Amino acid sequence: MENKAFYAGGFLFNPDNRSVLIHLRDDKTPVHPNQWGLFGGMSEGSESPAECFMRELREELGLSVKKNLVVPLRDYFNEARGTRRYVFYIKSNIEKTKLHLTEGADFDWIPLDKVFDLDLTDKTRNDIEFFLKSIYKE
């Protein structure tokens, strides 16, 4: 039987100061330890990709968002994991102090002109590059 589980994740985007909220994975995770990545995880039950992303934000940051604020960015097959990967973003200017990290080592608002200086996971780097091309079309 085909595996119907999928990954859904993403980030917050502040258009006012052109920054993204992403997180630093800790050294306990077996996948991409100590690298910066998106908030997200694997689906549970019959939730939709957007619902999965919203649940992950609640679990990882204590952030509840309305579904109409979740913007689909892209989805593709992740060959390394054998699962579909759904990526979203939410426009927000919420202060870091209003959020509480429950997974990972840290999180922060990173200016888009500095984000590629970080040790990003490959998928995160590709997803943010795609995001930049899609919203800042020349």
PERABEL-V490195 format. One record per residue. PHI is phi in whole degrees, 0 to 359 (NA if undefined). OMEGA is omega in whole degrees, -180 to 180 (* if undefined). Layout:
PHI	OMEGA
PHI	OMEGA
//
This chain:
NA	-178
290	178
284	-179
267	179
296	180
216	175
260	171
226	-179
201	179
170	-173
208	172
262	-179
234	176
256	-178
291	-178
293	-180
243	177
52	178
229	178
237	176
262	178
227	-177
231	178
266	179
291	180
273	-178
274	180
272	-177
282	180
284	-178
248	177
54	178
297	176
61	175
245	178
276	-179
208	179
277	169
280	179
161	-180
178	-177
279	-179
293	176
230	176
60	-175
256	-178
294	177
281	176
304	180
296	178
296	178
298	179
300	179
298	178
296	-180
298	177
297	177
296	-177
291	-172
271	-176
232	-174
70	-177
255	175
258	180
232	176
280	-176
300	-178
290	177
268	-178
279	-177
255	177
292	178
259	-178
193	169
213	-177
200	180
274	178
269	-176
299	-178
299	-178
257	-178
68	-178
223	174
283	178
239	178
251	-177
238	-177
230	167
217	179
227	175
287	-177
200	171
232	-179
300	179
285	179
304	-177
295	180
271	-178
245	-179
227	-178
285	178
249	178
225	178
98	-176
267	-177
193	174
204	180
195	170
280	-178
244	177
300	-179
301	178
280	178
240	-171
298	-178
281	173
281	-179
280	174
277	-179
275	169
295	-179
302	-178
295	178
297	178
302	-180
297	-179
293	180
288	175
299	178
299	179
302	-179
299	179
295	-176
282	-178
263	-180
243	178
296	-180
283	*
//
